[in-house]
Amino acid sequence: MRELRLFRLALTTALTIALAAAVLCWADTELLLEPGSEVGNAEEVPALTQATDAPVVEPWQCETDPFRRCALKALAGEFGDLHEWQRLAYAAGLLQGCTASWPLVLTQYNPGEGRQGQVDRYGRKCTMRTAASNLLPRYSYVWTELSGMRQVLDCGSRANDPKARRIGGARAIWVDVWMPSARAARRAGLDGWTLCKGTVIEL
């Protein structure tokens, strides 16, 4: 029940943010009036009618941050149906003002690695929801353009954390993303140790 209440609050706030973004986009467009015309003049009605033919500007088109743009599109249904946990994560990220600004070092694991690539440390089957990290809180969410939205449900060797810092700096965090196969990981751009900017969402 707590997660459902939080999701409803986050979704309401996300929709408010989206509406505000749409208003700002609309405010940036210019409504050209005839020189000397007055607002409310009946002669201006055709001009206002023509203005409605302008292309619709979607909220995410005004967003420059990759995570926020993706979240707005996802909640608007641009990527199809979302799982409940995805809706909660995207809405919470917008509510918290999250951006794709955290240095993350991504690796991948998959079923070809044996049991450790099939189930997490708690014995649950790994899915496209699964990510591993030693430093991010369990059940927190992590988003990157390469991996999409994931949830921290697993962990790994502590030796991975200092290696990630050597690659990405003092603030860099190692995140291991589960993929269905090594080939799928390569297609997604997850090959080796990949430094990128991402979003961390804590509930």
Stockholm file with secondary structure:
# STOCKHOLM 1.0

chainA/1-203         MRELRLFRLALTTALTIALAAAVLCWADTELLLEPGSEVGNAEEVPALTQATDAPVVEPWQCETDPFRRCALKALAGEFGDLHEWQRLAYAAGLLQGCTASWPLVLTQYNPGEGRQGQVDRYGRKCTMRTAASNLLPRYSYVWTELSGMRQVLDCGSRANDPKARRIGGARAIWVDVWMPSARAARRAGLDGWTLCKGTVIEL
#=GR chainA/1-203 SS CHHHHHHHHHHHHHHHHHHHHHHHHHHHSCCCCCTTCCTTCGGGHHHHHHHTTSCCCCGGGGCCSHHHHHHHHHHTTTTCCCCHHHHHHHHHHHHTTCCSCEEEEEEEECGGGCGGGTBCTTSCBCCTTEEECSSSCTTCEEEETTTEEEEEEECCCTTHHHHHHHHHCTTCEEEEEECSCHHHHHHTTCCSCEEEEEEEECC
#=GC SS_cons         CHHHHHHHHHHHHHHHHHHHHHHHHHHHSCCCCCTTCCTTCGGGHHHHHHHTTSCCCCGGGGCCSHHHHHHHHHHTTTTCCCCHHHHHHHHHHHHTTCCSCEEEEEEEECGGGCGGGTBCTTSCBCCTTEEECSSSCTTCEEEETTTEEEEEEECCCTTHHHHHHHHHCTTCEEEEEECSCHHHHHHTTCCSCEEEEEEEECC
//
